[in-house]
């Protein structure tokens, strides 16, 4: 299950980057903000997985 969670986090980061880029290109501040939020969600998910991995090693 950990691998799926890591992939989901990366997918959120990528999806957010695309949304942010499209929002910037189309001058859609709402979409740009949504993209940034998706990226943050992905980074937080990735950090959570790193913490889980650290505890599994001990």
PyMOL Python script that loads the backbone (N, CA, C, O; Angstrom):
from pymol import cmd

cmd.read_pdbstr("""\
ATOM      1  N   UNK A   1       0.825  -1.194   0.000  1.00  0.00           N
ATOM      2  CA  UNK A   1       0.000   0.000   0.000  1.00  0.00           C
ATOM      3  C   UNK A   1       0.862   1.248   0.000  1.00  0.00           C
ATOM      4  O   UNK A   1       0.429   2.275  -0.523  1.00  0.00           O
ATOM      5  N   UNK A   2       2.040   1.210   0.551  1.00  0.00           N
ATOM      6  CA  UNK A   2       2.906   2.378   0.613  1.00  0.00           C
ATOM      7  C   UNK A   2       3.290   2.891  -0.757  1.00  0.00           C
ATOM      8  O   UNK A   2       3.370   4.100  -0.974  1.00  0.00           O
ATOM      9  N   UNK A   3       3.531   1.966  -1.696  1.00  0.00           N
ATOM     10  CA  UNK A   3       3.913   2.372  -3.042  1.00  0.00           C
ATOM     11  C   UNK A   3       2.782   3.132  -3.714  1.00  0.00           C
ATOM     12  O   UNK A   3       3.017   4.127  -4.398  1.00  0.00           O
ATOM     13  N   UNK A   4       1.559   2.666  -3.520  1.00  0.00           N
ATOM     14  CA  UNK A   4       0.405   3.363  -4.094  1.00  0.00           C
ATOM     15  C   UNK A   4       0.292   4.778  -3.540  1.00  0.00           C
ATOM     16  O   UNK A   4       0.005   5.718  -4.282  1.00  0.00           O
ATOM     17  N   UNK A   5       0.515   4.926  -2.254  1.00  0.00           N
ATOM     18  CA  UNK A   5       0.431   6.243  -1.630  1.00  0.00           C
ATOM     19  C   UNK A   5       1.523   7.168  -2.165  1.00  0.00           C
ATOM     20  O   UNK A   5       1.284   8.359  -2.367  1.00  0.00           O
ATOM     21  N   UNK A   6       2.704   6.633  -2.392  1.00  0.00           N
ATOM     22  CA  UNK A   6       3.796   7.436  -2.940  1.00  0.00           C
ATOM     23  C   UNK A   6       3.466   7.884  -4.366  1.00  0.00           C
ATOM     24  O   UNK A   6       3.727   9.026  -4.744  1.00  0.00           O
ATOM     25  N   UNK A   7       2.892   6.974  -5.147  1.00  0.00           N
ATOM     26  CA  UNK A   7       2.511   7.319  -6.515  1.00  0.00           C
ATOM     27  C   UNK A   7       1.394   8.362  -6.524  1.00  0.00           C
ATOM     28  O   UNK A   7       1.396   9.274  -7.351  1.00  0.00           O
ATOM     29  N   UNK A   8       0.445   8.223  -5.608  1.00  0.00           N
ATOM     30  CA  UNK A   8      -0.638   9.209  -5.505  1.00  0.00           C
ATOM     31  C   UNK A   8      -0.088  10.594  -5.172  1.00  0.00           C
ATOM     32  O   UNK A   8      -0.548  11.597  -5.716  1.00  0.00           O
ATOM     33  N   UNK A   9       0.888  10.642  -4.286  1.00  0.00           N
ATOM     34  CA  UNK A   9       1.487  11.925  -3.906  1.00  0.00           C
ATOM     35  C   UNK A   9       2.190  12.558  -5.104  1.00  0.00           C
ATOM     36  O   UNK A   9       2.050  13.756  -5.350  1.00  0.00           O
ATOM     37  N   UNK A  10       2.943  11.753  -5.845  1.00  0.00           N
ATOM     38  CA  UNK A  10       3.626  12.259  -7.044  1.00  0.00           C
ATOM     39  C   UNK A  10       2.608  12.710  -8.091  1.00  0.00           C
ATOM     40  O   UNK A  10       2.810  13.723  -8.761  1.00  0.00           O
ATOM     41  N   UNK A  11       1.514  11.956  -8.231  1.00  0.00           N
ATOM     42  CA  UNK A  11       0.471  12.310  -9.191  1.00  0.00           C
ATOM     43  C   UNK A  11      -0.171  13.648  -8.825  1.00  0.00           C
ATOM     44  O   UNK A  11      -0.445  14.470  -9.699  1.00  0.00           O
ATOM     45  N   UNK A  12      -0.408  13.862  -7.530  1.00  0.00           N
ATOM     46  CA  UNK A  12      -0.974  15.141  -7.084  1.00  0.00           C
ATOM     47  C   UNK A  12      -0.023  16.291  -7.403  1.00  0.00           C
ATOM     48  O   UNK A  12      -0.455  17.367  -7.815  1.00  0.00           O
ATOM     49  N   UNK A  13       1.273  16.055  -7.208  1.00  0.00           N
ATOM     50  CA  UNK A  13       2.254  17.096  -7.507  1.00  0.00           C
ATOM     51  C   UNK A  13       2.251  17.429  -9.001  1.00  0.00           C
ATOM     52  O   UNK A  13       2.266  18.600  -9.382  1.00  0.00           O
ATOM     53  N   UNK A  14       2.231  16.399  -9.838  1.00  0.00           N
ATOM     54  CA  UNK A  14       2.245  16.607 -11.276  1.00  0.00           C
ATOM     55  C   UNK A  14       0.962  17.279 -11.749  1.00  0.00           C
ATOM     56  O   UNK A  14       0.995  18.212 -12.551  1.00  0.00           O
ATOM     57  N   UNK A  15      -0.167  16.793 -11.242  1.00  0.00           N
ATOM     58  CA  UNK A  15      -1.458  17.376 -11.606  1.00  0.00           C
ATOM     59  C   UNK A  15      -1.498  18.845 -11.212  1.00  0.00           C
ATOM     60  O   UNK A  15      -1.990  19.683 -11.968  1.00  0.00           O
ATOM     61  N   UNK A  16      -0.984  19.154 -10.039  1.00  0.00           N
ATOM     62  CA  UNK A  16      -0.961  20.536  -9.569  1.00  0.00           C
ATOM     63  C   UNK A  16      -0.078  21.413 -10.422  1.00  0.00           C
ATOM     64  O   UNK A  16      -0.421  22.563 -10.696  1.00  0.00           O
ATOM     65  N   UNK A  17       1.057  20.885 -10.845  1.00  0.00           N
ATOM     66  CA  UNK A  17       1.982  21.644 -11.689  1.00  0.00           C
ATOM     67  C   UNK A  17       1.314  21.982 -13.024  1.00  0.00           C
ATOM     68  O   UNK A  17       1.453  23.094 -13.533  1.00  0.00           O
ATOM     69  N   UNK A  18       0.586  21.010 -13.584  1.00  0.00           N
ATOM     70  CA  UNK A  18      -0.114  21.238 -14.850  1.00  0.00           C
ATOM     71  C   UNK A  18      -1.212  22.275 -14.666  1.00  0.00           C
ATOM     72  O   UNK A  18      -1.334  23.204 -15.465  1.00  0.00           O
ATOM     73  N   UNK A  19      -2.012  22.119 -13.612  1.00  0.00           N
ATOM     74  CA  UNK A  19      -3.090  23.084 -13.355  1.00  0.00           C
ATOM     75  C   UNK A  19      -2.537  24.489 -13.163  1.00  0.00           C
ATOM     76  O   UNK A  19      -3.087  25.461 -13.681  1.00  0.00           O
ATOM     77  N   UNK A  20      -1.444  24.586 -12.412  1.00  0.00           N
ATOM     78  CA  UNK A  20      -0.841  25.893 -12.175  1.00  0.00           C
ATOM     79  C   UNK A  20      -0.373  26.511 -13.498  1.00  0.00           C
ATOM     80  O   UNK A  20      -0.573  27.702 -13.737  1.00  0.00           O
ATOM     81  N   UNK A  21       0.240  25.707 -14.340  1.00  0.00           N
ATOM     82  CA  UNK A  21       0.714  26.203 -15.628  1.00  0.00           C
ATOM     83  C   UNK A  21      -0.416  26.648 -16.536  1.00  0.00           C
ATOM     84  O   UNK A  21      -0.332  27.698 -17.174  1.00  0.00           O
ATOM     85  N   UNK A  22      -1.478  25.849 -16.597  1.00  0.00           N
ATOM     86  CA  UNK A  22      -2.632  26.214 -17.421  1.00  0.00           C
ATOM     87  C   UNK A  22      -3.296  27.462 -16.864  1.00  0.00           C
ATOM     88  O   UNK A  22      -3.683  28.354 -17.620  1.00  0.00           O
ATOM     89  N   UNK A  23      -3.429  27.528 -15.550  1.00  0.00           N
ATOM     90  CA  UNK A  23      -4.027  28.708 -14.925  1.00  0.00           C
ATOM     91  C   UNK A  23      -3.217  29.961 -15.192  1.00  0.00           C
ATOM     92  O   UNK A  23      -3.775  31.034 -15.419  1.00  0.00           O
ATOM     93  N   UNK A  24      -1.913  29.824 -15.166  1.00  0.00           N
ATOM     94  CA  UNK A  24      -1.036  30.962 -15.444  1.00  0.00           C
ATOM     95  C   UNK A  24      -1.160  31.380 -16.905  1.00  0.00           C
ATOM     96  O   UNK A  24      -1.239  32.570 -17.208  1.00  0.00           O
ATOM     97  N   UNK A  25      -1.176  30.402 -17.812  1.00  0.00           N
ATOM     98  CA  UNK A  25      -1.248  30.689 -19.246  1.00  0.00           C
ATOM     99  C   UNK A  25      -2.580  31.320 -19.639  1.00  0.00           C
ATOM    100  O   UNK A  25      -2.634  32.143 -20.552  1.00  0.00           O
ATOM    101  N   UNK A  26      -3.647  30.936 -18.956  1.00  0.00           N
ATOM    102  CA  UNK A  26      -4.976  31.446 -19.295  1.00  0.00           C
ATOM    103  C   UNK A  26      -5.416  32.579 -18.373  1.00  0.00           C
ATOM    104  O   UNK A  26      -6.539  33.074 -18.469  1.00  0.00           O
ATOM    105  N   UNK A  27      -4.533  32.975 -17.497  1.00  0.00           N
ATOM    106  CA  UNK A  27      -4.814  34.033 -16.517  1.00  0.00           C
ATOM    107  C   UNK A  27      -6.014  33.686 -15.632  1.00  0.00           C
ATOM    108  O   UNK A  27      -6.820  34.547 -15.282  1.00  0.00           O
ATOM    109  N   UNK A  28      -6.108  32.398 -15.283  1.00  0.00           N
ATOM    110  CA  UNK A  28      -7.166  31.902 -14.404  1.00  0.00           C
ATOM    111  C   UNK A  28      -6.556  31.696 -13.016  1.00  0.00           C
ATOM    112  O   UNK A  28      -5.958  30.658 -12.730  1.00  0.00           O
ATOM    113  N   UNK A  29      -6.720  32.705 -12.166  1.00  0.00           N
ATOM    114  CA  UNK A  29      -6.096  32.659 -10.835  1.00  0.00           C
ATOM    115  C   UNK A  29      -6.661  31.528  -9.976  1.00  0.00           C
ATOM    116  O   UNK A  29      -5.940  30.955  -9.158  1.00  0.00           O
ATOM    117  N   UNK A  30      -7.930  31.205 -10.153  1.00  0.00           N
ATOM    118  CA  UNK A  30      -8.534  30.115  -9.384  1.00  0.00           C
ATOM    119  C   UNK A  30      -7.892  28.779  -9.708  1.00  0.00           C
ATOM    120  O   UNK A  30      -7.591  27.998  -8.806  1.00  0.00           O
ATOM    121  N   UNK A  31      -7.680  28.511 -10.990  1.00  0.00           N
ATOM    122  CA  UNK A  31      -7.051  27.264 -11.408  1.00  0.00           C
ATOM    123  C   UNK A  31      -5.593  27.230 -10.974  1.00  0.00           C
ATOM    124  O   UNK A  31      -5.079  26.186 -10.573  1.00  0.00           O
ATOM    125  N   UNK A  32      -4.940  28.368 -11.057  1.00  0.00           N
ATOM    126  CA  UNK A  32      -3.543  28.452 -10.621  1.00  0.00           C
ATOM    127  C   UNK A  32      -3.422  28.142  -9.126  1.00  0.00           C
ATOM    128  O   UNK A  32      -2.528  27.404  -8.711  1.00  0.00           O
ATOM    129  N   UNK A  33      -4.312  28.699  -8.336  1.00  0.00           N
ATOM    130  CA  UNK A  33      -4.324  28.462  -6.897  1.00  0.00           C
ATOM    131  C   UNK A  33      -4.648  27.001  -6.584  1.00  0.00           C
ATOM    132  O   UNK A  33      -4.051  26.397  -5.693  1.00  0.00           O
ATOM    133  N   UNK A  34      -5.595  26.451  -7.326  1.00  0.00           N
ATOM    134  CA  UNK A  34      -5.960  25.043  -7.147  1.00  0.00           C
ATOM    135  C   UNK A  34      -4.756  24.144  -7.444  1.00  0.00           C
ATOM    136  O   UNK A  34      -4.528  23.152  -6.752  1.00  0.00           O
ATOM    137  N   UNK A  35      -4.001  24.496  -8.464  1.00  0.00           N
ATOM    138  CA  UNK A  35      -2.805  23.742  -8.807  1.00  0.00           C
ATOM    139  C   UNK A  35      -1.771  23.792  -7.706  1.00  0.00           C
ATOM    140  O   UNK A  35      -1.154  22.779  -7.375  1.00  0.00           O
ATOM    141  N   UNK A  36      -1.580  24.965  -7.141  1.00  0.00           N
ATOM    142  CA  UNK A  36      -0.623  25.095  -6.036  1.00  0.00           C
ATOM    143  C   UNK A  36      -1.070  24.269  -4.842  1.00  0.00           C
ATOM    144  O   UNK A  36      -0.244  23.656  -4.166  1.00  0.00           O
ATOM    145  N   UNK A  37      -2.369  24.250  -4.577  1.00  0.00           N
ATOM    146  CA  UNK A  37      -2.906  23.465  -3.462  1.00  0.00           C
ATOM    147  C   UNK A  37      -2.689  21.968  -3.701  1.00  0.00           C
ATOM    148  O   UNK A  37      -2.346  21.233  -2.775  1.00  0.00           O
ATOM    149  N   UNK A  38      -2.888  21.522  -4.942  1.00  0.00           N
ATOM    150  CA  UNK A  38      -2.643  20.112  -5.265  1.00  0.00           C
ATOM    151  C   UNK A  38      -1.179  19.756  -5.051  1.00  0.00           C
ATOM    152  O   UNK A  38      -0.869  18.667  -4.566  1.00  0.00           O
ATOM    153  N   UNK A  39      -0.277  20.664  -5.409  1.00  0.00           N
ATOM    154  CA  UNK A  39       1.146  20.413  -5.214  1.00  0.00           C
ATOM    155  C   UNK A  39       1.478  20.287  -3.727  1.00  0.00           C
ATOM    156  O   UNK A  39       2.245  19.410  -3.328  1.00  0.00           O
ATOM    157  N   UNK A  40       0.902  21.158  -2.921  1.00  0.00           N
ATOM    158  CA  UNK A  40       1.134  21.094  -1.475  1.00  0.00           C
ATOM    159  C   UNK A  40       0.617  19.770  -0.921  1.00  0.00           C
ATOM    160  O   UNK A  40       1.272  19.126  -0.102  1.00  0.00           O
ATOM    161  N   UNK A  41      -0.566  19.377  -1.381  1.00  0.00           N
ATOM    162  CA  UNK A  41      -1.145  18.098  -0.952  1.00  0.00           C
ATOM    163  C   UNK A  41      -0.200  16.948  -1.292  1.00  0.00           C
ATOM    164  O   UNK A  41       0.001  16.044  -0.482  1.00  0.00           O
ATOM    165  N   UNK A  42       0.373  16.986  -2.482  1.00  0.00           N
ATOM    166  CA  UNK A  42       1.314  15.950  -2.898  1.00  0.00           C
ATOM    167  C   UNK A  42       2.576  15.946  -2.063  1.00  0.00           C
ATOM    168  O   UNK A  42       3.074  14.884  -1.688  1.00  0.00           O
ATOM    169  N   UNK A  43       3.099  17.136  -1.766  1.00  0.00           N
ATOM    170  CA  UNK A  43       4.309  17.226  -0.949  1.00  0.00           C
ATOM    171  C   UNK A  43       4.052  16.725   0.473  1.00  0.00           C
ATOM    172  O   UNK A  43       4.900  16.053   1.061  1.00  0.00           O
ATOM    173  N   UNK A  44       2.890  17.053   1.019  1.00  0.00           N
ATOM    174  CA  UNK A  44       2.549  16.572   2.363  1.00  0.00           C
ATOM    175  C   UNK A  44       2.399  15.059   2.383  1.00  0.00           C
ATOM    176  O   UNK A  44       2.840  14.402   3.326  1.00  0.00           O
ATOM    177  N   UNK A  45       1.781  14.506   1.349  1.00  0.00           N
ATOM    178  CA  UNK A  45       1.629  13.062   1.266  1.00  0.00           C
ATOM    179  C   UNK A  45       2.978  12.366   1.155  1.00  0.00           C
ATOM    180  O   UNK A  45       3.197  11.308   1.746  1.00  0.00           O
ATOM    181  N   UNK A  46       3.873  12.972   0.394  1.00  0.00           N
ATOM    182  CA  UNK A  46       5.216  12.416   0.242  1.00  0.00           C
ATOM    183  C   UNK A  46       5.967  12.463   1.580  1.00  0.00           C
ATOM    184  O   UNK A  46       6.662  11.513   1.943  1.00  0.00           O
ATOM    185  N   UNK A  47       5.823  13.553   2.291  1.00  0.00           N
ATOM    186  CA  UNK A  47       6.481  13.682   3.595  1.00  0.00           C
ATOM    187  C   UNK A  47       5.933  12.645   4.577  1.00  0.00           C
ATOM    188  O   UNK A  47       6.688  12.051   5.347  1.00  0.00           O
ATOM    189  N   UNK A  48       4.626  12.433   4.544  1.00  0.00           N
ATOM    190  CA  UNK A  48       4.017  11.441   5.432  1.00  0.00           C
ATOM    191  C   UNK A  48       4.558  10.041   5.136  1.00  0.00           C
ATOM    192  O   UNK A  48       4.808   9.259   6.054  1.00  0.00           O
ATOM    193  N   UNK A  49       4.735   9.735   3.864  1.00  0.00           N
ATOM    194  CA  UNK A  49       5.281   8.433   3.488  1.00  0.00           C
ATOM    195  C   UNK A  49       6.726   8.283   3.959  1.00  0.00           C
ATOM    196  O   UNK A  49       7.134   7.196   4.367  1.00  0.00           O
ATOM    197  N   UNK A  50       7.488   9.350   3.905  1.00  0.00           N
ATOM    198  CA  UNK A  50       8.870   9.298   4.382  1.00  0.00           C
ATOM    199  C   UNK A  50       8.913   9.039   5.883  1.00  0.00           C
ATOM    200  O   UNK A  50       9.775   8.303   6.364  1.00  0.00           O
ATOM    201  N   UNK A  51       7.991   9.637   6.618  1.00  0.00           N
ATOM    202  CA  UNK A  51       7.929   9.413   8.069  1.00  0.00           C
ATOM    203  C   UNK A  51       7.563   7.962   8.339  1.00  0.00           C
ATOM    204  O   UNK A  51       8.158   7.324   9.208  1.00  0.00           O
ATOM    205  N   UNK A  52       6.592   7.435   7.606  1.00  0.00           N
ATOM    206  CA  UNK A  52       6.202   6.022   7.786  1.00  0.00           C
ATOM    207  C   UNK A  52       7.381   5.108   7.499  1.00  0.00           C
ATOM    208  O   UNK A  52       7.630   4.156   8.238  1.00  0.00           O
ATOM    209  N   UNK A  53       8.109   5.398   6.419  1.00  0.00           N
ATOM    210  CA  UNK A  53       9.271   4.586   6.066  1.00  0.00           C
ATOM    211  C   UNK A  53      10.346   4.628   7.163  1.00  0.00           C
ATOM    212  O   UNK A  53      10.982   3.617   7.462  1.00  0.00           O
ATOM    213  N   UNK A  54      10.535   5.801   7.748  1.00  0.00           N
ATOM    214  CA  UNK A  54      11.539   5.945   8.799  1.00  0.00           C
ATOM    215  C   UNK A  54      11.186   5.081  10.014  1.00  0.00           C
ATOM    216  O   UNK A  54      12.067   4.485  10.633  1.00  0.00           O
ATOM    217  N   UNK A  55       9.904   5.017  10.350  1.00  0.00           N
ATOM    218  CA  UNK A  55       9.485   4.202  11.484  1.00  0.00           C
ATOM    219  C   UNK A  55       9.547   2.713  11.175  1.00  0.00           C
ATOM    220  O   UNK A  55       9.769   1.907  12.079  1.00  0.00           O
ATOM    221  N   UNK A  56       9.356   2.336   9.925  1.00  0.00           N
ATOM    222  CA  UNK A  56       9.432   0.929   9.542  1.00  0.00           C
ATOM    223  C   UNK A  56      10.850   0.408   9.667  1.00  0.00           C
ATOM    224  O   UNK A  56      11.053  -0.766   9.975  1.00  0.00           O
ATOM    225  N   UNK A  57      11.838   1.267   9.432  1.00  0.00           N
ATOM    226  CA  UNK A  57      13.233   0.861   9.505  1.00  0.00           C
ATOM    227  C   UNK A  57      13.687   0.595  10.927  1.00  0.00           C
ATOM    228  O   UNK A  57      14.624  -0.173  11.144  1.00  0.00           O
ATOM    229  N   UNK A  58      13.035   1.221  11.903  1.00  0.00           N
ATOM    230  CA  UNK A  58      13.438   1.060  13.316  1.00  0.00           C
ATOM    231  C   UNK A  58      12.779  -0.081  13.962  1.00  0.00           C
ATOM    232  O   UNK A  58      13.014  -0.343  15.141  1.00  0.00           O
TER     233      UNK A  58
END
""", "prot")
cmd.dss("prot")
cmd.show_as("cartoon", "prot")
cmd.util.cbc("prot")
cmd.orient("prot")
